[in-house]
Amino acid sequence: MKSTLYLTFAFVSLNLPLAYSQTQSEEHGLSLGNMIMQGGWAMIPLLVCSLTLLYLLIQSYRDTKATDFGSEALAHKFEDLCKEGNIVEAIDLASKDPSVLGRALAKALPKLESRSGRQNVDRFNSIIAEIFETEEQAISQRIHYINVVAAVAPMIGLLGTVSGMIGAFQTMSAGGMGRPELLAGDIGEALITTATGLCIGIPAMVAFSYFSNRLENQLVENSQRANEIGEVAQKVQSD
């Protein structure tokens, strides 16, 4: 819940400049639809970027939920079972748990059922690391696309700016120096696309950093939990 409020606050606060400019424009008779039309062709890919960003934010939030990776309570259940020597029950519990921690332990714990040995511990740690690395690669690829949007949107806005300025100079060369109203459309295109690109790119940069750290924290915490469970299970097997 706190994460959702944080993202909402960040997204809204970073878009306040564009919202304010839109309100000011509407007070002077220019609606949001007219602003988009005045922005020219660049507003189409910018709209695609904004929709893509919204999808990626929702998907990244769902992918990095703590409950999908594991919890302290779940780790304590596994530790208690291992301390009691109930490795089979721990494996059964892990096979029924959909979290990353559960899936990792379901594949790694059977390696500790046999006689104790350093080779079994190494194999256990290797499986845990492999599963968490695979999970990280799958989720980080989607988070990476947020960074792509953060880089592409301002560039599209800049390209729209250049296009608008080229149009302005062409109007000037055609004899529009004495008629500023003829330059308004081209200059408006340049400014609107720049502002829109930045209002998409800045929240995307913040979101990329946030979700990258969120994913890393979840993976580190639950990897440590899995290793601690493995140590407990191995110690019991050795006694």
QUIMO-V151679 format. One record per residue. RES is the residue in one letter. SS is DSSP state (@ for helix, = for strand, . for the rest). PSI is psi in degrees with one decimal (* if undefined). OMEGA is omega in radians with two decimals (NA if undefined). Layout:
res ss psi omega
RES SS PSI OMEGA
RES SS PSI OMEGA
//
This chain:
res ss psi omega
M . -44.9 3.13
K @ -36.6 3.14
S @ -40.0 3.13
T @ -43.9 3.13
L @ -38.4 3.13
Y @ -46.8 -3.12
L @ -40.0 3.13
T @ -44.5 3.13
F @ -43.4 -3.12
A @ -43.9 -3.10
F @ -42.5 -3.11
V @ -44.5 -3.10
S @ -35.5 -3.13
L @ -16.6 3.11
N . 2.6 3.13
L @ -39.2 3.12
P @ -42.7 3.13
L @ -39.8 3.13
A @ -39.9 3.13
Y @ -42.3 3.14
S @ -35.3 3.11
Q @ -40.0 3.13
T @ -43.6 3.13
Q @ -37.3 3.14
S @ -39.3 3.13
E @ -33.3 3.12
E @ -24.3 3.12
H . 17.0 3.02
G . 9.9 3.13
L . 112.7 -3.08
S . 171.0 3.12
L @ -40.2 3.12
G @ -40.4 3.11
N @ -35.5 3.10
M @ -41.7 3.13
I @ -42.0 3.11
M @ -39.2 -3.13
Q @ -25.9 3.12
G @ -18.8 3.06
G . -161.1 -3.04
W . -29.2 -3.08
A @ -21.0 -3.13
M @ -23.8 3.13
I @ -54.9 3.08
P @ -28.9 3.08
L @ -35.0 3.05
L @ -40.3 3.08
V @ -41.0 3.11
C @ -41.8 -3.12
S @ -40.8 3.11
L @ -39.2 3.09
T @ -42.1 3.11
L @ -43.4 3.13
L @ -43.7 3.11
Y @ -45.9 -3.10
L @ -35.4 3.10
L @ -45.2 3.14
I @ -45.2 -3.11
Q @ -41.0 -3.14
S @ -36.4 3.09
Y @ -41.9 3.13
R @ -37.0 -3.10
D @ -25.0 -3.05
T . 18.8 3.09
K . 139.9 -3.09
A @ -36.6 -3.10
T @ -22.1 3.13
D @ -15.2 -3.13
F . -35.7 -3.11
G . 178.6 -3.12
S . 164.9 3.12
E @ -38.0 3.14
A @ -41.4 3.12
L @ -40.9 3.12
A @ -38.5 3.12
H @ -35.8 3.10
K @ -44.8 3.12
F @ -41.0 -3.14
E @ -41.5 3.13
D @ -42.1 3.13
L @ -40.1 -3.13
C @ -37.9 3.11
K @ -32.9 3.12
E . -2.3 3.14
G . 10.8 -3.12
N . 65.9 -3.11
I @ -37.5 -3.13
V @ -42.7 3.11
E @ -36.5 3.10
A @ -40.3 3.10
I @ -40.5 3.12
D @ -41.8 3.10
L @ -40.7 -3.14
A @ -38.3 -3.12
S @ -21.8 3.14
K @ -10.1 -3.10
D . 128.3 -3.08
P . -4.8 -3.08
S . 165.7 3.11
V @ -40.6 3.10
L @ -43.4 3.13
G @ -44.8 -3.13
R @ -38.0 -3.14
A @ -45.0 -3.13
L @ -31.6 3.12
A @ -31.6 3.13
K @ -26.8 -3.05
A @ -37.4 -3.08
L @ -36.4 3.12
P @ -22.0 3.13
K @ -15.5 -3.13
L @ 1.6 -3.11
E . -30.3 -3.12
S . -170.9 -3.12
R . 147.4 -3.09
S . 149.4 -3.14
G . 153.4 -3.13
R @ -30.7 -3.13
Q @ -38.5 3.11
N @ -40.5 3.13
V @ -43.5 3.13
D @ -39.7 3.12
R @ -39.5 3.09
F @ -50.1 -3.13
N @ -35.7 3.13
S @ -42.0 3.13
I @ -43.1 3.11
I @ -48.2 -3.13
A @ -38.5 -3.12
E @ -44.0 -3.11
I @ -42.3 3.14
F @ -34.4 3.09
E @ -40.3 3.10
T @ -41.4 3.12
E @ -41.1 3.14
E @ -42.7 -3.14
Q @ -41.3 -3.11
A @ -43.5 -3.09
I @ -39.2 -3.09
S @ -25.6 3.09
Q @ -41.3 3.12
R @ -38.9 3.11
I @ -33.4 3.13
H @ -33.5 -3.13
Y @ -25.6 3.05
I @ -41.1 3.10
N @ -33.0 3.09
V @ -44.3 3.10
V @ -40.5 3.14
A @ -31.8 -3.14
A @ -36.7 -3.02
V @ -42.4 -3.05
A @ -49.2 3.10
P @ -32.8 3.12
M @ -38.7 3.07
I @ -42.1 3.08
G @ -39.8 3.10
L @ -39.3 3.10
L @ -39.2 3.06
G @ -35.1 3.09
T @ -45.9 3.12
V @ -41.5 3.12
S @ -42.5 3.13
G @ -39.4 -3.14
M @ -35.3 3.06
I @ -43.3 3.10
G @ -37.4 3.14
A @ -44.3 3.13
F @ -35.6 3.08
Q @ -38.7 3.09
T @ -41.6 3.11
M @ -41.5 -3.13
S @ -22.4 3.13
A @ 3.8 3.08
G @ 24.4 -3.12
G @ 10.6 -3.12
M . -36.2 -3.12
G . 1.9 -3.12
R . 86.5 -3.10
P . -28.3 -3.11
E @ -25.3 3.11
L @ -23.4 3.14
L @ -12.7 -3.03
A @ -42.2 -3.11
G @ -44.8 -3.12
D @ -42.0 3.12
I @ -38.5 3.09
G @ -41.3 3.09
E @ -44.0 -3.11
A @ -45.5 -3.08
L @ -40.8 -3.09
I @ -44.5 -3.13
T @ -37.2 3.09
T @ -48.2 -3.13
A @ -41.5 -3.13
T @ -43.6 3.12
G @ -41.0 3.13
L @ -38.2 -3.13
C @ -17.8 3.02
I @ -42.1 -3.04
G @ -39.3 -3.08
I @ -48.8 3.07
P @ -32.4 3.12
A @ -39.1 3.10
M @ -43.5 3.11
V @ -44.1 -3.12
A @ -39.4 3.13
F @ -46.0 3.13
S @ -42.0 -3.10
Y @ -50.0 -3.08
F @ -31.3 3.07
S @ -45.4 3.11
N @ -38.9 3.13
R @ -43.9 3.12
L @ -45.9 -3.12
E @ -42.4 -3.14
N @ -42.6 3.14
Q @ -42.4 -3.12
L @ -43.3 -3.13
V @ -45.8 -3.11
E @ -48.1 -3.06
N @ -26.2 3.02
S @ -40.4 3.07
Q @ -40.5 3.10
R @ -42.6 -3.14
A @ -41.7 3.14
N @ -37.6 3.10
E @ -39.8 3.10
I @ -40.8 3.12
G @ -39.1 3.11
E @ -42.2 3.12
V @ -45.5 -3.12
A @ -42.0 -3.13
Q @ -38.5 3.12
K @ -41.2 3.13
V @ -39.9 -3.14
Q @ -30.1 -3.10
S @ -27.7 -3.10
D . * NA
//
